[in-house]
Amino acid sequence: MPLDLSNTWVVDISATALFDMSESDLIFKETFESDPDTAIQKYREFMLCDLISHFSNK
């Protein structure tokens, strides 16, 4: 049975609306051009390292 959201205000915010994704986008595109088979995995690793370093510096 689907969830009834008819009386609920749903807000969806894209990460690109909140954060500057240009650096990570560039890294993905460059990696995809040189190694399309592992580009997604390398991009995930970059994003996780960036996230961890962001929160560990606070």
Phi and psi in degrees as GROMACS dihedral restraints (atoms count N, CA, C in turn):
[ dihedral_restraints ]
;  ai    aj    ak    al  type     phi  dphi    fc
    3     4     5     6     1   -69.0    20    10
    4     5     6     7     1   154.4    20    10
    6     7     8     9     1   -74.8    20    10
    7     8     9    10     1   128.1    20    10
    9    10    11    12     1   -85.9    20    10
   10    11    12    13     1   111.6    20    10
   12    13    14    15     1  -110.2    20    10
   13    14    15    16     1    19.6    20    10
   15    16    17    18     1   -65.4    20    10
   16    17    18    19     1   -26.4    20    10
   18    19    20    21     1  -110.1    20    10
   19    20    21    22     1    26.5    20    10
   21    22    23    24     1  -126.2    20    10
   22    23    24    25     1   138.2    20    10
   24    25    26    27     1   -90.3    20    10
   25    26    27    28     1   117.6    20    10
   27    28    29    30     1  -108.6    20    10
   28    29    30    31     1   126.6    20    10
   30    31    32    33     1  -117.7    20    10
   31    32    33    34     1   127.0    20    10
   33    34    35    36     1  -117.9    20    10
   34    35    36    37     1   121.7    20    10
   36    37    38    39     1  -119.0    20    10
   37    38    39    40     1   126.3    20    10
   39    40    41    42     1   -76.0    20    10
   40    41    42    43     1   144.2    20    10
   42    43    44    45     1   -61.1    20    10
   43    44    45    46     1   -32.5    20    10
   45    46    47    48     1   -69.4    20    10
   46    47    48    49     1   -20.2    20    10
   48    49    50    51     1   -77.5    20    10
   49    50    51    52     1   -23.9    20    10
   51    52    53    54     1  -100.7    20    10
   52    53    54    55     1   -27.9    20    10
   54    55    56    57     1  -129.4    20    10
   55    56    57    58     1   152.9    20    10
   57    58    59    60     1   -80.8    20    10
   58    59    60    61     1   109.3    20    10
   60    61    62    63     1   -99.2    20    10
   61    62    63    64     1    10.7    20    10
   63    64    65    66     1   -64.1    20    10
   64    65    66    67     1   -39.8    20    10
   66    67    68    69     1   -66.0    20    10
   67    68    69    70     1   -47.2    20    10
   69    70    71    72     1   -67.9    20    10
   70    71    72    73     1   -34.8    20    10
   72    73    74    75     1   -64.2    20    10
   73    74    75    76     1   -42.4    20    10
   75    76    77    78     1   -62.7    20    10
   76    77    78    79     1   -43.4    20    10
   78    79    80    81     1   -61.3    20    10
   79    80    81    82     1   -44.2    20    10
   81    82    83    84     1   -63.0    20    10
   82    83    84    85     1   -47.1    20    10
   84    85    86    87     1   -63.0    20    10
   85    86    87    88     1   -42.0    20    10
   87    88    89    90     1   -65.7    20    10
   88    89    90    91     1   -41.8    20    10
   90    91    92    93     1   -66.9    20    10
   91    92    93    94     1   -40.0    20    10
   93    94    95    96     1   -63.9    20    10
   94    95    96    97     1   -38.3    20    10
   96    97    98    99     1   -65.0    20    10
   97    98    99   100     1   -39.6    20    10
   99   100   101   102     1   -87.6    20    10
  100   101   102   103     1   -29.0    20    10
  102   103   104   105     1  -152.4    20    10
  103   104   105   106     1    76.3    20    10
  105   106   107   108     1   -62.5    20    10
  106   107   108   109     1   -24.0    20    10
  108   109   110   111     1   -71.3    20    10
  109   110   111   112     1   -27.7    20    10
  111   112   113   114     1  -117.9    20    10
  112   113   114   115     1     7.3    20    10
  114   115   116   117     1   -59.3    20    10
  115   116   117   118     1   -43.2    20    10
  117   118   119   120     1   -63.0    20    10
  118   119   120   121     1   -46.5    20    10
  120   121   122   123     1   -63.6    20    10
  121   122   123   124     1   -42.8    20    10
  123   124   125   126     1   -65.3    20    10
  124   125   126   127     1   -37.2    20    10
  126   127   128   129     1   -65.0    20    10
  127   128   129   130     1   -44.1    20    10
  129   130   131   132     1   -59.8    20    10
  130   131   132   133     1   -43.9    20    10
  132   133   134   135     1   -62.4    20    10
  133   134   135   136     1   -42.0    20    10
  135   136   137   138     1   -60.8    20    10
  136   137   138   139     1   -46.7    20    10
  138   139   140   141     1   -65.3    20    10
  139   140   141   142     1   -39.6    20    10
  141   142   143   144     1   -66.3    20    10
  142   143   144   145     1   -43.1    20    10
  144   145   146   147     1   -63.5    20    10
  145   146   147   148     1   -40.4    20    10
  147   148   149   150     1   -64.5    20    10
  148   149   150   151     1   -42.1    20    10
  150   151   152   153     1   -65.4    20    10
  151   152   153   154     1   -45.0    20    10
  153   154   155   156     1   -63.3    20    10
  154   155   156   157     1   -44.6    20    10
  156   157   158   159     1   -66.9    20    10
  157   158   159   160     1   -33.7    20    10
  159   160   161   162     1   -62.8    20    10
  160   161   162   163     1   -45.7    20    10
  162   163   164   165     1   -83.0    20    10
  163   164   165   166     1   -22.1    20    10
  165   166   167   168     1   -79.4    20    10
  166   167   168   169     1   -16.7    20    10
  168   169   170   171     1   -88.4    20    10
  169   170   171   172     1     2.3    20    10
